Amino acid sequence: MPAQISPRELKQRIERGDHLVVLDVREPEEWALARLAVAVHIPMGEIAGRLHEIDPDQEIVVVCHHGIRSAQVASFLAQRDFPRVLNLAGGIDSWSLTVDPSVPRY
């Protein structure tokens, strides 16, 4: 199980200017409905073929709808020598509920 970060902690780290990559692995239709402005979008099914686009030296926070798919991607990345990978607990839905209600829920 990958390490988790709460939506509130992620918000604090973004506001503080911490250098991290927020990687959204949801499908394009989901991305169109709701997203974090700082996120990079690579759908889960494309991760393996696009690893070269992700810097293993960066801290990465993986995001999906509820945290299930992102946990799978975080584990996948960790197994491929990405040493600093976190999963957003509860996904973008939890972000909307606890941090930013302007992000639509679906």
Buried (B, 14 or more C-beta within 10 A) or exposed (E): EBEBBBBEBBBEBBEEEEEBBBBBBBBEEBBEBBBBEEBBBBBBEEBEEEBEEBEEEBBBBBBBBBBEBBBBBBBBBBEEEBEBBBBBBBBBBBBBEBBBEEBEEE
